[in-house]
Amino acid sequence: MKFFNPLDFNDPVAYAIPFFILLMAIEIYVINRKMLDQYERNDTFASLSLGIGSVVINLFTVAFYVGIYFWLYQYRIFKDLGTDSVEEFATIAWHKAHWWVWLIIFFADDFTFYWHHRLSHEVRILWAAHINHHDSQKYNLGTALRQSWTELFYKFILWMWLPIIGFHPLMILTMMHLNLIYQFWIHTEAINKMGFWEKIFNTPSQHRVHHGSDIEYLDKNYAGILNIWDRMFGSFKEETKRPKYGITKNIDTHNPFKITAHEWKNIWYDVKRAPTFKDKLNYLFNSPGWSHDGEDQRAKTLQKNLK
């Protein structure tokens, strides 16, 4: 198997970091003027620590999974979607002649992200990996950097169908990172609704809903760049009030290791006390909030009862 050297890849996120810092400085200025109180020192430090940790872990996980992508790419279905070599992929001529491939993968990547994100909310063992992006009770550009350390071990699996179809692994990796860059700026309260842009694209207003712990906002707006998938698959929700940020049972810590581990510990406790093998599986693979002996706290149940 040909493994990928991450040092050979020009990560678009690395080039975006100076702009991330600049936008955070602008946001802090705007928020202080509006007195929104969405920055808190320890919370921001925790978010930055988690972001740095995810970058380090990503160096290893991306090398492993993109190596698998290259192996799968050898058996691709459609030859015209990619090149036969990295050298050809690096030429401008190929991309000019195959601009339409970038258009297709834009939609394919965004569609994949939607389902990755949705499953990460609706399957508890995946939620345990994703939850730390949501457990801050603040909502700002620093929260965008609050990335998971354990999600990276499974995330790339959902993109494996793309090299099989025929997209070059470096094209897949580039589009995944561009999608991530887009999602940075929507983590803010400094921008209100954006008119027509709201009809097609993910926006700060829509993503504020996604980070809300209000019952009506739970498990809504999974979009990466396009919100068409939320509208198609019934998970779209307009912002009607300022959300209460965080998770349904907030944790009182800024320690990045405790933030990363807390839901894994909860799952371990629930699996140990489950009386049957079926119950143990439900604690792993059912939605967060399922219980064999208590009140059903799953989002869909809470929303049904709210209505």
Backbone bond lengths (Angstrom), bond angles and torsions (degrees), N, CA, C in turn:
res aa  C-N    CA-C-N  psi(-1)  N-CA   C-N-CA  omega(-1)  CA-C   N-CA-C  phi
1 M - - - 1.470 - - 1.535 109.52 -
2 K 1.323 116.48 136.23 1.466 121.24 178.51 1.522 109.32 -87.84
3 F 1.321 117.21 114.12 1.456 120.53 179.96 1.523 110.39 -91.55
4 F 1.289 114.16 151.09 1.467 121.95 -173.53 1.519 110.36 -92.98
5 N 1.317 116.46 131.78 1.457 121.81 174.99 1.529 108.25 -90.78
6 P 1.346 118.37 108.83 1.465 120.09 -176.17 1.521 112.90 -62.48
7 L 1.326 117.79 -19.03 1.463 120.32 178.69 1.530 111.43 -72.48
8 D 1.350 116.66 -15.73 1.459 120.51 177.97 1.520 112.52 -85.89
9 F 1.340 117.19 -4.52 1.457 121.19 -175.32 1.522 110.59 -105.72
10 N 1.332 116.43 126.52 1.463 121.20 177.11 1.525 108.76 -81.98
11 D 1.304 116.16 91.51 1.460 122.71 -175.13 1.530 110.22 -66.49
12 P 1.341 118.54 118.46 1.467 120.15 178.56 1.522 113.06 -59.15
13 V 1.330 117.28 -28.88 1.462 120.53 -179.61 1.528 110.85 -63.53
14 A 1.335 116.74 -36.37 1.467 120.18 179.87 1.527 110.83 -61.21
15 Y 1.323 116.70 -39.16 1.464 120.35 178.68 1.526 111.57 -71.94
16 A 1.324 116.68 -23.68 1.467 120.58 -177.06 1.524 113.04 -84.15
17 I 1.344 118.14 -15.36 1.464 121.01 -174.67 1.527 113.40 -55.54
18 P 1.349 120.00 -44.98 1.479 118.53 177.87 1.531 112.64 -59.03
19 F 1.330 116.84 -36.13 1.457 120.29 178.62 1.537 110.56 -70.73
20 F 1.346 116.86 -35.24 1.465 120.35 175.51 1.534 109.65 -58.53
21 I 1.322 115.93 -47.46 1.466 120.83 -178.23 1.525 110.82 -63.59
22 L 1.339 116.50 -43.50 1.461 120.74 178.81 1.525 111.11 -61.58
23 L 1.331 116.91 -44.66 1.463 120.55 -179.67 1.522 111.54 -65.55
24 M 1.333 118.02 -36.71 1.461 121.02 176.67 1.522 110.44 -62.64
25 A 1.343 117.44 -41.49 1.467 121.22 179.28 1.524 110.47 -63.77
26 I 1.336 116.61 -42.62 1.469 120.38 178.03 1.525 110.55 -63.94
27 E 1.333 115.89 -41.80 1.466 119.57 -178.87 1.525 111.10 -64.06
28 I 1.322 117.31 -42.76 1.461 120.62 179.35 1.528 109.83 -58.93
29 Y 1.319 116.68 -41.19 1.466 121.26 178.70 1.525 110.71 -63.82
30 V 1.332 116.54 -47.56 1.468 120.91 -178.48 1.519 110.94 -65.13
31 I 1.333 116.79 -44.01 1.461 120.89 -178.34 1.524 111.04 -64.67
32 N 1.329 117.22 -40.65 1.469 120.01 178.22 1.522 111.05 -62.22
33 R 1.333 116.55 -36.48 1.464 119.68 178.18 1.529 111.33 -69.01
34 K 1.323 115.90 -36.95 1.469 119.79 -179.33 1.529 112.19 -86.17
35 M 1.343 116.51 -7.15 1.474 122.82 179.54 1.529 111.42 56.62
36 L 1.345 115.94 46.26 1.462 120.52 179.32 1.534 112.45 -86.01
37 D 1.320 117.65 -15.95 1.468 122.21 174.74 1.529 112.21 54.25
38 Q 1.322 116.46 51.03 1.458 119.46 -178.40 1.529 113.41 -106.44
39 Y 1.327 117.72 7.72 1.471 120.63 173.63 1.527 109.35 -118.96
40 E 1.319 115.70 135.49 1.459 122.23 175.84 1.528 106.37 -139.85
41 R 1.319 117.60 131.00 1.458 122.33 -168.13 1.522 113.39 -53.89
42 N 1.310 118.56 -53.33 1.458 120.89 -176.23 1.528 112.27 -65.65
43 D 1.325 115.39 -36.45 1.457 119.84 178.81 1.530 110.30 -65.84
44 T 1.329 116.62 -43.58 1.460 120.80 178.82 1.528 110.75 -65.30
45 F 1.319 117.65 -39.58 1.462 121.40 177.10 1.527 110.29 -60.89
46 A 1.326 117.61 -41.84 1.466 121.46 178.38 1.530 110.61 -62.72
47 S 1.340 116.25 -43.26 1.461 120.27 179.34 1.523 111.25 -62.14
48 L 1.338 116.78 -44.74 1.464 120.60 179.78 1.527 111.41 -65.81
49 S 1.330 117.30 -37.25 1.472 120.99 178.41 1.524 110.79 -64.04
50 L 1.320 116.06 -42.60 1.457 120.10 178.25 1.525 110.63 -66.29
51 G 1.329 116.80 -36.72 1.455 120.24 178.25 1.516 112.32 -65.04
52 I 1.328 116.86 -44.02 1.462 121.04 179.18 1.523 110.23 -64.45
53 G 1.325 116.44 -43.24 1.463 120.24 178.62 1.516 112.20 -60.70
54 S 1.328 117.01 -39.60 1.469 120.24 -179.14 1.523 111.41 -67.13
55 V 1.340 116.83 -34.15 1.464 120.55 177.71 1.528 110.56 -63.38
56 V 1.324 116.15 -43.67 1.471 120.92 -179.89 1.530 110.39 -65.05
57 I 1.331 117.55 -47.88 1.465 121.47 -179.23 1.525 110.37 -63.64
58 N 1.328 115.93 -36.84 1.461 120.58 -178.19 1.526 112.29 -61.97
59 L 1.335 117.35 -30.56 1.462 120.13 178.24 1.528 111.14 -57.75
60 F 1.321 116.61 -37.01 1.460 120.63 -178.06 1.529 111.95 -84.35
61 T 1.320 116.72 -43.81 1.466 119.27 -177.18 1.524 111.83 -68.57
62 V 1.338 117.18 -39.30 1.463 118.95 -179.31 1.530 110.30 -67.38
63 A 1.321 117.76 -34.63 1.463 120.47 178.21 1.524 110.16 -62.79
64 F 1.325 116.84 -41.57 1.464 121.07 -179.15 1.522 111.42 -68.17
65 Y 1.341 116.36 -50.92 1.458 119.55 -174.04 1.523 112.89 -71.69
66 V 1.340 118.25 -37.91 1.457 118.75 178.75 1.524 110.15 -69.96
67 G 1.335 116.83 -27.97 1.463 119.64 170.58 1.517 110.63 -60.12
68 I 1.316 116.66 -41.84 1.475 121.31 175.66 1.527 110.19 -65.41
69 Y 1.345 116.40 -40.53 1.466 119.72 177.94 1.533 110.70 -57.50
70 F 1.340 116.56 -44.14 1.463 119.86 179.60 1.533 110.83 -62.83
71 W 1.311 116.42 -37.82 1.470 119.66 178.28 1.521 110.83 -65.44
72 L 1.350 116.47 -45.04 1.463 120.57 178.48 1.526 111.09 -65.38
73 Y 1.321 116.03 -33.71 1.466 121.67 -176.80 1.534 111.90 -62.35
74 Q 1.321 117.33 -26.69 1.462 120.83 177.81 1.526 111.66 -61.21
75 Y 1.339 116.00 -26.84 1.471 121.14 -175.73 1.528 111.49 -108.70
76 R 1.338 116.34 25.38 1.461 121.06 -175.10 1.525 112.03 -60.11
77 I 1.323 115.01 152.10 1.466 121.92 -177.01 1.523 111.23 -80.37
78 F 1.355 116.25 -47.75 1.464 121.02 -176.45 1.532 109.49 -109.40
79 K 1.317 116.60 111.76 1.463 122.14 -175.91 1.528 113.43 -70.65
80 D 1.342 117.76 -27.32 1.460 120.93 -174.25 1.526 113.81 -75.44
81 L 1.332 118.41 -9.64 1.461 121.02 -177.89 1.522 113.03 -82.52
82 G 1.320 116.45 -12.61 1.459 119.40 -177.47 1.513 111.55 -146.05
83 T 1.327 115.65 179.39 1.464 122.05 -179.53 1.523 109.91 -103.02
84 D 1.337 115.10 168.04 1.464 119.76 178.10 1.520 112.72 -88.23
85 S 1.340 117.42 -8.41 1.460 120.09 -177.79 1.516 110.47 -150.31
86 V 1.327 115.58 156.65 1.454 121.28 175.90 1.525 110.00 -65.93
87 E 1.335 116.69 -33.88 1.461 121.20 -179.18 1.532 110.78 -62.70
88 E 1.332 116.79 -43.24 1.462 120.00 178.44 1.522 110.64 -67.74
89 F 1.330 116.29 -37.41 1.465 120.67 178.22 1.527 110.82 -61.03
90 A 1.326 116.50 -30.28 1.465 121.45 -176.88 1.528 112.95 -78.88
91 T 1.335 118.23 -6.63 1.464 120.13 -179.36 1.527 110.98 -86.97
92 I 1.326 115.53 142.57 1.468 120.80 178.08 1.521 110.54 -67.17
93 A 1.329 116.84 -34.04 1.463 121.13 -176.41 1.523 111.89 -58.05
94 W 1.337 116.26 -42.12 1.467 118.35 -178.42 1.532 110.69 -63.84
95 H 1.314 116.93 -42.91 1.465 120.87 -177.78 1.528 111.85 -68.73
96 K 1.333 117.40 -35.00 1.459 120.55 176.80 1.522 110.44 -65.38
97 A 1.319 116.32 -37.92 1.466 120.45 -179.46 1.527 112.25 -78.83
98 H 1.318 116.76 -19.65 1.476 120.68 -176.16 1.532 111.19 -123.18
99 W 1.329 117.08 37.71 1.465 121.20 -179.90 1.513 112.05 -57.03
100 W 1.321 115.52 -32.51 1.464 121.32 -177.23 1.532 111.98 -66.16
101 V 1.347 116.67 -23.48 1.470 119.72 177.65 1.522 109.80 -66.78
102 W 1.341 116.17 -39.10 1.463 120.39 177.56 1.530 110.88 -63.73
103 L 1.311 117.42 -35.78 1.460 121.13 178.16 1.522 111.07 -64.91
104 I 1.328 115.72 -43.86 1.468 119.94 179.84 1.523 110.95 -65.42
105 I 1.336 116.64 -45.77 1.465 118.80 -176.58 1.527 111.08 -69.62
106 F 1.331 117.31 -25.77 1.467 119.91 174.72 1.523 109.99 -57.48
107 F 1.311 117.08 -48.33 1.460 121.18 179.68 1.535 110.97 -71.27
108 A 1.336 117.05 -40.12 1.465 120.67 -178.77 1.527 111.21 -64.01
109 D 1.325 116.42 -42.96 1.465 120.59 178.90 1.520 111.26 -65.95
110 D 1.329 116.91 -44.07 1.459 120.16 -177.54 1.526 110.79 -66.71
111 F 1.323 117.09 -37.89 1.468 122.45 175.63 1.528 109.99 -61.97
112 T 1.328 116.08 -43.22 1.466 120.69 179.53 1.517 110.84 -65.23
113 F 1.337 116.05 -42.58 1.460 118.67 178.52 1.521 110.84 -60.05
114 Y 1.329 117.45 -41.82 1.465 120.46 -179.83 1.529 110.28 -55.05
115 W 1.331 117.15 -48.45 1.470 119.35 -176.52 1.519 112.06 -73.56
116 H 1.322 116.61 -34.22 1.470 118.89 172.71 1.528 110.06 -59.22
117 H 1.330 116.52 -46.66 1.457 121.52 -177.22 1.528 110.84 -66.77
118 R 1.319 115.86 -41.80 1.469 119.41 -179.35 1.524 111.38 -64.90
119 L 1.326 116.48 -45.32 1.463 119.63 178.44 1.519 111.39 -63.37
120 S 1.330 116.70 -32.24 1.465 120.75 179.88 1.523 112.32 -69.68
121 H 1.316 117.21 -14.04 1.461 121.95 174.24 1.521 112.30 -99.62
122 E 1.313 117.75 -29.63 1.457 121.43 -169.06 1.523 113.83 -103.42
123 V 1.334 118.24 -5.27 1.467 122.90 174.74 1.520 106.39 -118.41
124 R 1.328 117.51 120.24 1.463 119.13 -167.26 1.522 113.62 -62.87
125 I 1.323 118.57 -38.73 1.461 119.48 -177.83 1.535 110.33 -66.33
126 L 1.326 116.94 -28.88 1.460 120.85 174.86 1.529 110.66 -79.39
127 W 1.325 115.99 -34.85 1.470 120.81 176.10 1.525 110.99 -62.20
128 A 1.325 116.93 -33.84 1.462 120.54 178.28 1.525 110.78 -61.18
129 A 1.334 116.32 -31.13 1.463 120.36 178.14 1.525 111.51 -81.63
130 H 1.318 117.46 -32.12 1.462 121.71 -173.29 1.524 113.45 -91.46
131 I 1.319 117.37 -19.53 1.467 122.41 -167.38 1.522 113.33 -58.52
132 N 1.351 117.50 -31.38 1.469 117.60 -174.12 1.533 112.27 -67.28
133 H 1.323 117.49 -17.05 1.465 119.11 174.43 1.528 110.99 -72.01
134 H 1.339 116.08 -15.26 1.464 120.50 -175.13 1.530 114.03 -112.18
135 D 1.316 118.26 -11.02 1.464 117.63 -169.71 1.527 114.34 -85.45
136 S 1.337 117.39 5.33 1.458 119.16 169.47 1.523 109.26 -80.10
137 Q 1.324 116.48 139.22 1.461 120.88 177.23 1.532 111.04 -92.01
138 K 1.324 115.70 8.00 1.458 122.57 173.79 1.526 108.35 -110.15
139 Y 1.322 115.94 155.73 1.466 119.94 179.42 1.515 108.69 -134.27
140 N 1.328 115.04 106.56 1.454 120.78 -177.56 1.522 109.21 -156.79
141 L 1.313 116.84 179.48 1.461 120.57 -178.48 1.521 112.12 -64.24
142 G 1.321 116.60 -25.40 1.459 119.53 174.23 1.522 111.39 -64.52
143 T 1.332 116.71 -34.03 1.459 121.27 178.56 1.520 110.81 -62.60
144 A 1.331 117.37 -31.23 1.462 120.91 178.37 1.520 111.56 -60.56
145 L 1.339 116.56 -29.91 1.464 121.34 -179.66 1.521 112.25 -84.44
146 R 1.310 117.66 -2.69 1.468 123.80 -177.99 1.532 108.74 -78.99
147 Q 1.326 115.49 72.03 1.460 121.58 -172.97 1.538 111.59 -94.75
148 S 1.316 114.47 153.36 1.464 121.18 -176.76 1.526 112.01 -74.66
149 W 1.326 115.55 148.03 1.461 120.98 173.09 1.530 111.23 -91.35
150 T 1.323 117.87 -29.55 1.471 120.46 -174.98 1.527 112.99 -97.95
151 E 1.320 117.45 -20.20 1.464 120.54 178.97 1.522 111.53 -61.78
152 L 1.332 116.18 -30.52 1.461 121.24 -176.29 1.523 112.79 -65.54
153 F 1.322 117.57 -16.68 1.461 120.41 -179.15 1.533 112.49 -79.21
154 Y 1.331 117.51 -16.70 1.463 118.96 178.93 1.525 113.23 -124.38
155 K 1.308 117.81 -18.46 1.465 121.39 -171.43 1.524 112.93 -53.74
156 F 1.337 117.15 -46.35 1.457 121.15 -172.84 1.527 112.99 -66.59
157 I 1.324 117.51 -17.19 1.465 120.80 -179.36 1.521 110.69 -60.77
158 L 1.328 116.50 -38.20 1.454 119.85 -175.85 1.521 113.18 -69.60
159 W 1.321 117.43 -16.02 1.471 121.42 178.88 1.535 111.68 -94.08
160 M 1.320 118.58 2.82 1.460 120.59 -174.79 1.527 113.32 -65.90
161 W 1.326 117.20 -21.97 1.451 118.84 -179.91 1.534 111.79 -69.71
162 L 1.337 117.61 -21.35 1.463 120.61 -176.66 1.537 112.73 -70.27
163 P 1.345 120.87 -45.85 1.469 118.10 175.26 1.527 112.64 -66.99
164 I 1.317 117.13 -28.65 1.466 120.01 176.89 1.529 109.98 -65.92
165 I 1.327 116.60 -40.66 1.455 120.56 176.47 1.534 110.47 -63.09
166 G 1.346 116.48 -41.42 1.455 118.84 177.61 1.511 115.99 141.18
167 F 1.338 118.46 5.22 1.459 121.06 179.13 1.528 110.45 -79.71
168 H 1.319 116.20 137.16 1.460 120.83 -178.72 1.530 109.78 -64.94
169 P 1.335 118.49 138.28 1.474 121.28 -178.90 1.523 113.97 -54.85
170 L 1.335 119.08 -38.18 1.456 119.87 179.44 1.526 111.72 -70.32
171 M 1.315 117.09 -29.39 1.458 121.00 174.55 1.526 109.84 -67.75
172 I 1.325 116.08 -41.59 1.470 121.21 178.09 1.524 109.97 -61.73
173 L 1.321 115.96 -47.81 1.459 121.11 -178.27 1.524 111.07 -62.33
174 T 1.326 116.52 -41.96 1.467 121.03 178.99 1.522 110.73 -61.74
175 M 1.321 117.19 -45.55 1.459 120.18 -177.62 1.527 111.57 -68.17
176 M 1.330 117.54 -36.32 1.464 120.55 176.50 1.529 110.53 -60.16
177 H 1.327 116.41 -41.93 1.461 120.27 -178.63 1.529 111.93 -72.98
178 L 1.332 117.98 -36.21 1.458 120.47 176.98 1.528 110.80 -65.00
179 N 1.324 116.28 -37.02 1.461 120.92 175.90 1.527 110.06 -62.23
180 L 1.318 115.82 -42.91 1.467 120.99 179.20 1.532 111.05 -63.99
181 I 1.328 116.49 -40.28 1.468 120.47 179.03 1.525 110.13 -62.47
182 Y 1.331 117.44 -43.11 1.463 120.44 179.47 1.527 110.62 -57.34
183 Q 1.324 116.14 -39.36 1.464 120.18 -173.87 1.529 113.08 -72.43
184 F 1.325 118.11 -11.51 1.464 120.01 -179.49 1.528 111.22 -62.16
185 W 1.320 117.84 -52.60 1.466 122.11 -169.55 1.529 113.73 -70.48
186 I 1.326 117.88 -15.59 1.468 119.57 -178.33 1.533 112.46 -82.35
187 H 1.336 116.95 -4.11 1.462 120.72 177.68 1.537 109.86 -88.91
188 T 1.316 116.62 67.54 1.463 119.22 -178.59 1.521 111.35 -154.06
189 E 1.321 114.98 151.84 1.461 121.68 172.14 1.531 111.23 -100.64
190 A 1.330 116.56 -0.73 1.462 120.59 -176.10 1.523 113.04 -78.08
191 I 1.348 116.72 -12.15 1.466 121.60 -179.30 1.523 109.03 -118.00
192 N 1.322 116.16 127.78 1.466 121.04 177.83 1.529 109.64 -86.49
193 K 1.321 117.46 -157.90 1.463 120.48 -178.81 1.525 110.66 -69.11
194 M 1.341 115.20 153.95 1.460 120.82 -167.37 1.531 113.41 -121.44
195 G 1.314 117.48 29.76 1.450 120.94 172.59 1.518 113.76 63.70
196 F 1.334 116.64 -129.51 1.463 121.91 -175.13 1.524 112.05 -62.45
197 W 1.337 116.73 -32.14 1.472 120.71 179.53 1.532 111.16 -54.08
198 E 1.329 116.92 -31.70 1.467 122.46 -179.19 1.529 112.33 -64.19
199 K 1.331 117.14 -22.98 1.462 120.99 -175.56 1.522 112.62 -71.85
200 I 1.321 116.72 -27.10 1.464 120.91 -172.48 1.521 112.69 -121.33
201 F 1.337 116.29 -41.10 1.459 120.58 -170.31 1.530 112.25 -106.57
202 N 1.333 114.32 154.53 1.454 121.42 173.28 1.524 109.31 -68.53
203 T 1.313 117.19 138.73 1.467 121.68 -174.37 1.529 110.17 -134.99
204 P 1.339 117.40 167.69 1.474 119.44 175.97 1.522 112.67 -55.37
205 S 1.312 117.97 -41.45 1.463 121.05 179.88 1.529 110.97 -59.84
206 Q 1.334 116.15 -47.29 1.461 119.87 -178.65 1.524 112.03 -67.72
207 H 1.331 116.35 -36.04 1.464 118.48 -178.06 1.525 111.70 -78.52
208 R 1.323 117.22 -24.82 1.467 118.88 172.65 1.533 109.80 -60.99
209 V 1.318 115.89 -39.78 1.467 120.41 175.70 1.522 110.10 -58.14
210 H 1.331 115.92 -44.82 1.460 120.66 -177.83 1.527 111.74 -60.48
211 H 1.333 117.73 -33.43 1.462 121.51 -179.15 1.529 112.36 -89.31
212 G 1.316 117.53 -0.40 1.451 120.00 -179.86 1.521 112.36 -77.05
213 S 1.331 116.57 144.03 1.466 121.20 176.60 1.532 111.39 -99.68
214 D 1.340 117.48 3.84 1.458 121.77 174.58 1.538 108.43 -63.17
215 I 1.320 117.23 141.86 1.463 121.03 -174.39 1.526 111.88 -53.78
216 E 1.328 116.45 -45.17 1.466 119.17 -177.12 1.525 112.83 -68.14
217 Y 1.330 117.69 -16.80 1.460 121.55 -178.94 1.530 113.46 -97.52
218 L 1.326 118.47 -8.25 1.459 120.65 -176.06 1.529 111.08 -64.12
219 D 1.328 116.02 138.39 1.470 123.21 175.81 1.520 112.59 54.90
220 K 1.314 116.36 47.36 1.461 122.02 177.23 1.535 109.72 -125.98
221 N 1.328 115.63 156.24 1.470 123.66 171.45 1.531 112.97 56.57
222 Y 1.331 115.06 69.45 1.464 121.50 -179.82 1.528 112.99 -85.32
223 A 1.322 118.02 3.85 1.459 122.05 -169.63 1.519 113.53 -56.55
224 G 1.345 114.58 150.53 1.451 121.49 168.15 1.518 108.18 -93.62
225 I 1.339 116.38 -79.17 1.461 121.80 176.99 1.528 111.04 -103.42
226 L 1.327 117.11 -49.29 1.465 122.15 -177.16 1.519 110.92 -96.70
227 N 1.334 117.17 137.00 1.469 119.37 176.38 1.520 112.13 -93.23
228 I 1.333 117.62 6.37 1.467 120.50 -178.25 1.526 111.53 -63.74
229 W 1.329 117.10 -30.12 1.471 119.42 -178.59 1.531 109.75 -70.08
230 D 1.330 117.49 -40.19 1.467 120.31 175.91 1.518 110.50 -60.89
231 R 1.313 116.70 -41.19 1.467 120.37 -179.52 1.529 110.70 -68.46
232 M 1.335 117.03 -36.87 1.462 121.44 -179.31 1.521 112.32 -70.79
233 F 1.354 116.29 -38.67 1.460 120.44 -171.19 1.532 113.40 -106.90
234 G 1.333 117.24 15.67 1.457 121.51 168.78 1.508 116.95 76.41
235 S 1.334 117.93 23.19 1.468 119.85 -179.13 1.525 112.36 -113.64
236 F 1.336 117.32 14.02 1.463 120.32 -177.94 1.525 111.00 -86.35
237 K 1.347 115.02 140.92 1.463 120.83 178.58 1.521 109.18 -145.47
238 E 1.330 116.28 127.61 1.463 121.19 175.61 1.532 110.13 -74.22
239 E 1.315 116.01 150.82 1.463 121.52 173.31 1.526 108.76 -78.83
240 T 1.322 116.75 115.96 1.466 121.45 -179.69 1.515 112.58 -111.75
241 K 1.331 116.33 -14.55 1.457 121.49 177.38 1.522 108.30 -154.79
242 R 1.297 117.24 160.79 1.468 120.84 178.13 1.524 108.98 -65.37
243 P 1.326 117.57 124.71 1.462 119.95 -177.04 1.531 112.92 -69.80
244 K 1.315 114.02 157.36 1.462 121.46 167.29 1.524 105.43 -95.76
245 Y 1.313 117.60 114.83 1.465 120.88 -171.93 1.525 111.71 -83.97
246 G 1.332 113.82 159.01 1.454 120.67 -179.68 1.512 110.86 116.08
247 I 1.324 116.15 -157.81 1.464 122.57 177.45 1.523 108.95 -116.44
248 T 1.310 116.84 171.22 1.475 119.45 -173.84 1.529 112.07 -65.33
249 K 1.338 117.02 -29.14 1.467 121.48 173.92 1.530 107.25 -126.63
250 N 1.320 115.29 93.05 1.459 120.07 -173.57 1.526 112.05 -68.84
251 I 1.325 115.11 152.17 1.464 121.57 178.82 1.523 108.78 -105.67
252 D 1.306 116.89 150.79 1.467 122.41 -175.96 1.520 109.50 -109.14
253 T 1.329 116.42 70.11 1.457 120.49 178.86 1.526 109.41 -157.02
254 H 1.335 115.10 149.58 1.461 121.24 171.99 1.525 110.54 -116.96
255 N 1.324 115.98 10.80 1.461 121.63 178.61 1.530 108.80 -76.67
256 P 1.345 119.13 117.29 1.472 120.31 -175.51 1.527 113.54 -61.03
257 F 1.325 118.04 -29.17 1.465 120.81 179.19 1.533 110.30 -72.58
258 K 1.318 116.68 -40.52 1.461 120.01 176.98 1.526 110.97 -69.53
259 I 1.331 116.50 -37.36 1.461 120.36 177.32 1.523 110.01 -61.44
260 T 1.318 116.82 -41.68 1.459 121.62 -179.37 1.521 111.92 -68.40
261 A 1.339 117.44 -35.92 1.464 120.74 -169.35 1.523 114.88 -94.67
262 H 1.337 119.80 -15.03 1.465 119.01 -165.26 1.526 114.06 -62.75
263 E 1.319 118.63 -40.23 1.469 118.88 -178.65 1.525 111.44 -76.80
264 W 1.333 117.59 -29.43 1.462 119.91 174.04 1.527 110.15 -63.12
265 K 1.325 116.64 -38.36 1.468 120.69 177.68 1.526 110.13 -66.15
266 N 1.328 117.12 -40.35 1.470 120.46 178.62 1.525 111.37 -62.92
267 I 1.327 116.35 -41.04 1.465 119.92 178.55 1.523 110.44 -64.10
268 W 1.335 116.44 -43.47 1.472 120.47 179.78 1.531 110.63 -59.40
269 Y 1.318 116.33 -42.21 1.461 120.56 178.13 1.529 110.72 -63.07
270 D 1.309 118.07 -46.18 1.463 121.70 -177.97 1.525 112.33 -66.63
271 V 1.331 116.79 -40.84 1.464 120.06 179.07 1.525 110.43 -64.30
272 K 1.328 117.62 -40.35 1.470 120.73 -179.93 1.525 112.33 -63.34
273 R 1.345 116.86 -37.37 1.459 119.10 -176.24 1.527 113.28 -88.35
274 A 1.340 117.50 -8.35 1.463 120.38 179.97 1.530 110.10 -65.64
275 P 1.345 118.06 131.68 1.461 120.37 -174.36 1.524 115.25 -76.94
276 T 1.332 118.33 -24.85 1.464 121.23 -177.03 1.522 110.74 -125.77
277 F 1.319 115.25 161.66 1.459 120.18 178.31 1.530 110.35 -63.80
278 K 1.322 116.86 -37.36 1.466 121.04 178.46 1.524 110.54 -62.10
279 D 1.327 116.93 -41.65 1.466 120.63 178.25 1.529 110.81 -64.13
280 K 1.325 116.03 -39.01 1.466 119.84 178.82 1.533 110.03 -61.21
281 L 1.333 116.26 -43.12 1.460 120.31 178.87 1.529 111.15 -64.60
282 N 1.335 116.58 -37.61 1.465 120.10 178.60 1.521 111.50 -63.70
283 Y 1.323 117.45 -37.13 1.463 119.99 177.98 1.530 111.69 -67.64
284 L 1.323 116.55 -22.94 1.458 120.60 178.33 1.526 112.38 -88.62
285 F 1.348 116.15 -43.06 1.460 119.54 -166.76 1.519 114.86 -116.20
286 N 1.328 118.81 -9.46 1.459 120.35 174.29 1.527 108.43 -78.31
287 S 1.312 116.13 176.79 1.462 119.48 -179.63 1.524 110.73 -72.09
288 P 1.331 117.85 151.70 1.471 120.65 174.68 1.529 109.96 -55.97
289 G 1.329 115.34 136.88 1.459 120.12 -179.05 1.519 113.59 103.22
290 W 1.334 117.32 -9.81 1.469 119.69 176.50 1.515 109.57 -71.26
291 S 1.325 116.63 142.30 1.463 121.37 178.97 1.525 109.73 -145.53
292 H 1.316 116.04 142.63 1.473 119.37 179.20 1.522 111.63 -83.74
293 D 1.340 117.77 -17.79 1.464 119.50 -173.96 1.532 113.32 -136.23
294 G 1.307 116.72 10.41 1.457 119.11 -179.16 1.518 111.34 -133.43
295 E 1.305 115.24 -170.06 1.458 120.35 -179.53 1.526 110.46 -71.02
296 D 1.325 115.22 138.92 1.460 121.24 178.58 1.530 109.47 -70.85
297 Q 1.345 116.32 113.83 1.457 121.56 -177.24 1.521 112.33 -109.36
298 R 1.336 117.22 18.27 1.451 119.94 177.11 1.526 109.93 -65.42
299 A 1.335 116.00 148.20 1.453 120.68 -175.21 1.518 112.34 -57.25
300 K 1.328 117.67 -43.38 1.457 120.45 -177.64 1.534 111.11 -65.55
301 T 1.334 117.18 -31.57 1.471 120.44 177.93 1.516 111.05 -73.43
302 L 1.341 115.76 -43.79 1.461 120.23 178.95 1.528 110.86 -62.08
303 Q 1.318 116.87 -39.46 1.475 120.54 179.54 1.511 111.46 -70.38
304 K 1.326 116.97 -36.09 1.471 120.09 176.19 1.514 110.96 -64.82
305 N 1.332 117.34 -42.05 1.458 121.45 178.85 1.523 111.29 -68.30
306 L 1.337 117.05 -33.81 1.457 121.45 179.41 1.519 110.86 -63.69
307 K 1.342 115.39 -38.90 1.468 119.58 179.16 1.527 111.35 -67.97
